[in-house]
Amino acid sequence: MRPHWLLALIAAIVLPGIFVAWMIWGGYEPNLPQSTFQADGPVGKLQKDLFWIIFWSATVIFVVIEGIFVYAIFRFPRRPNQPIPPQTHGHQTLEIGWTIAPAIVLAVVAVPTVSALWQIYNVPEEKAGLAIEVRAHQWWWEFKYPNQGVVTANEVHMPVGTRVHFTLHSDDVIHSFWIPKLGGKLDVIPNHSNVIWLQGDEPGEYYGQCAEFCGEAHAFMRFRAVVDTQADFDKWVAAQKAPASAAATGAATTGEALFMGKGACTACHTVAGTNAKGVIGPNLTHVGSRTTIAAGIMPNDHENLVKWLSDPGGIKPGNKMATVIGKSIKLTPDEVGALATYVQGLK
Ligand code: CUA
C-alpha cells in the first residue's frame, strides 16, 4: 500500500472510528457543570435524545459514504496506459436510490426534530406551573416571581418536578437564557418577550450561562438554578418574602451606614424595608442567602465580597458598579470590610 493511501485510510476511517468509540464508551459524558450530556428534566432530556438521533444518523451516512469512497479508491486505481473506461449516461436504479435515500434520512431527522420543537414551545398556561419573569441585564440576571411576590438576582429557585414557565425580557441588548443541563437556549430580546418552559426532576444546583455575546463581560453573565424539594422551595419563598435582616454586630452597623450613605449603594440597589430602592443593580434584600456573587462567578463569602467591593472592574470588566466604586467613591479597606459584613448579613 502506498503511504498516501495509508494516510487517507487513517484519516477517513481510523480517526473517526476512535472518536465514535470514545463517544460510545462514555468519554462523551464528562462530569462538568455545563455538560448537556448529563441532562435533567423533560426538556433537557428531549434535547439530548434529539442530539443522539441526529448524531447517529450522521454517523451512518458518514460510514456509508466513506466506505464507498475508500472502496472506490482501492478497487479502481488508475493504471499506466489505462484507456478511458466506457462512458455511460444515466442509471435509473442509482438515480432513484440516491433520491429516496436522502428523503428517508431527512424524515428520520425531521420527525423527532419537529415533534421536539412542538413539545418545547408548547408552553404551559402560566397558572398550570410556576411563573418566573427573567430580565437580562448587562451582565446579570433578575428573577421575579409575580405570584409569590419575590424578586431576586442571579440565583433562580425552582421546585422539583414542576413545569416552570419563564418569560424572558431584556433591558439592553440580546442575551440568551441557557441552563445547559435543564435546557434552552432561547434568546432574550429587547422589546419582545420570549417564553420557554423548563423542569428539573432532580434536586440540585444547575449552572446557567448567557449564551449570546452581549458585551465585555458576557462570559461572566452566569447564574445558578437551584432545584428544590417542594418543602425547601416553600421555605425559600417564605424567607425571600421576609424583610431584610437588620444589622446586628458593630461592623455590620457601620457597613449599613456606609451602604445607605457614603458608599452610595442605594443609587443602584434595593434592600426591601430600607431606604435603598435603586433598580439599576441586583436586588440585595437577601443577597447573603445566595451561593454566589457577581452573577455566578465567585462563591459568596466574606473574602470574595471584599475583593468584589474593592475592585469590581478587575473581576468583571466593564460592569456599571466598577465605574462608580472605582472612580468616584473612595472607601478605606476597613470600610470595605464593614460593608461586606453588612451585605453578608442580608440573609
Ligand atoms: Cu448576556 Cu451574553
Residues whose N, C-alpha, C, O or C-beta is under 5 A from the ligand:
A	BS01	CUA	H175 C210 A211 E212 F213 C214 H218 M221
